[in-house]
Amino acid sequence: MEAIPNEQPRQIKRPLVLASIMLAMFLAAIEATIVSTAMPSIAADLGGFSMYSWVFSAYLLTNAGTVLIFGKLSDLYGRKPIFLIGITVFMLGSVGCGVAGTMEMLIGARFIQGIGAGALMPIATTIVGDIYTKEERAKIQGYLSSVWGISAVSGPALGGFFVDVLSWHYVFFMNIPLGLLAMAGVILFFHENIEKKKPAIDFLGSIWLILFVSSLLYILVEGGVGIPWGSPEMYMLLGMSALGFILFLHQERRAEEPMMPFSIWKHRSISIANLTSLTTGMILIGVSSYLPAFVQGVMERSATVAGFTLTTMSIGWPIAATLAGRLILTIGFRTTSILGGVSLIIGGMIFFMLSPDRGPIWAGTGSFFIGVGMGLSSTSFIVSIQTTVGWKLRGIATASNMFMRSIGSALGAALLGGILNNRINGLIKEEGLSDHISVDTANQLMDAHQRMLLSEDVRRLLQDALTVGLHHVYAGLLILAVLSFFLITMLPKGEKV
């Protein structure tokens, strides 16, 4: 076992540390299934269906913008303090989400929540890489992925219960007791003794990155809907995005401690894993964000049924991740990842053929294959990356993979949301009803009572528009799945733990 700087006379209680960080990861895992299930009801309550994707994009934007900084801070100051800061900020954001009275307030609180999540997932995974040996990591990473299974059983069920019986606000309030318990476990059982370095944090790089990504997200979401493509505002956003990207690249080359050290990308296993995480992140958000809207708005099923279609993905993920922990030791990272790529393509094909008459069972089957693909590939990527680099780079290397998946999810939410909004808006204009209804009228499809208040013609038009728009979204998912498989085949051959 390699020397680990956080070893000291007080023995680390590894099982208790593992349980604590799994609970912290549960916060982020259950957030995906509960919020996605509750979003149609939130949109019906708060309004603003055209801002639907921003509830996801806001969270993912700040997550992506801070994950590399937190990874670097954990390499400088240790995993424990940064991890605790992340949980605290995440809980503050959760409180803000729970008390939000408008869609704008909810999006603002999601920004804060995303900052905390930027520390939670990567540092939890890095702690496991620190306290377990190379041989143990594959199995333990599978355990971490089982968190998605636990959230699969409880998340959609709780989300449906809160929406149908109590209130969607509890979706966010339930994070508080879980967060406090996770903090207590990390404080009591995880001890580290790290040699602190003089800080040289690349905050400027993070600023340029956020400028680039936020401008791009705004273009993808509002382009052709809120902002005409040929308008001065659009050209200004394009210029800001390009400027942010150029300045980010320049800053990373000159920074003493870059938030994204380009040296780690020289390792082929890291560069390919990160690029694939970008595309799979887009797939993941495409399924989790818009499937409940289709099930509730078009199939006219309850929030609980919508939650079921996401539950199957969250069940497939941990099963495959646990299996991946064993496969990696026998057939290697590449072959295990290829199996995951095949499963993603199968899931993409099922969603491409999804229609209202096929029902939620068909949708749930597609979700399951997407989950299996994510479980096999993501577990392989993390173990491969942590085996490639030493302790001093493990935090930022792990964070870089999480960063690419977050960027993929943020871009996916915005791009796919933009496609959906444009198709709905286009069909409304074609029918000559743009003076009477808008994209935001689709809010009423998400609530059974409000749906009955719509005229038959308007309801059918909106449902057809939502169906057509989501068909374009799922065509995009299939293309992304094929691209992910192609990237996976480029991983180095013969690499094992």
Buried (B, 14 or more C-beta within 10 A) or exposed (E): EEEBBBBEEEEBBBEBBBBBBBBBBBBBBBBBBBBBBBBBBBBBBBBBBBBBBBBBBBBBBBBBBBBBBBBBBBBBBBBBBBBBBBBBBBBBBBBBBBEBEEBEBBBBBBBBBBBBBBBBBBBBBBBBBBBBEEEBBBBBBBBBBBBBBBBBEBBBBBBBBBBEEEEBBBBBBBBBEBBEEBBEBBEEBBBBEBEEEEEEBBEBBBBBBBBBBBBBBBBBBBBBBBBEEEEEEBEEBBEBBEBBBEBBBEBBEEBEBBBBBEEBBEBEBBBBBBBBBBBBBBBBBBBBBBBBBBBBBBBBBBBBBBBBBBBBBBBBBBBBBBBBBEBBBEEBBBBBBBBBBBBBBBBBBBBBEBEBEBBBEBBBBBBBBBBBBBBBBBBBBBBBBBBBBEBEBBBBBBBBBBBBBBBBBBBBBBBBBBBBBBBBBBBBEEBEBEEEBBBBBBBBBBBEEEBEEBEEEBBEBBBBBBBBBBBEBBBBBBBBBBBBBEBBEEBBEEBBB
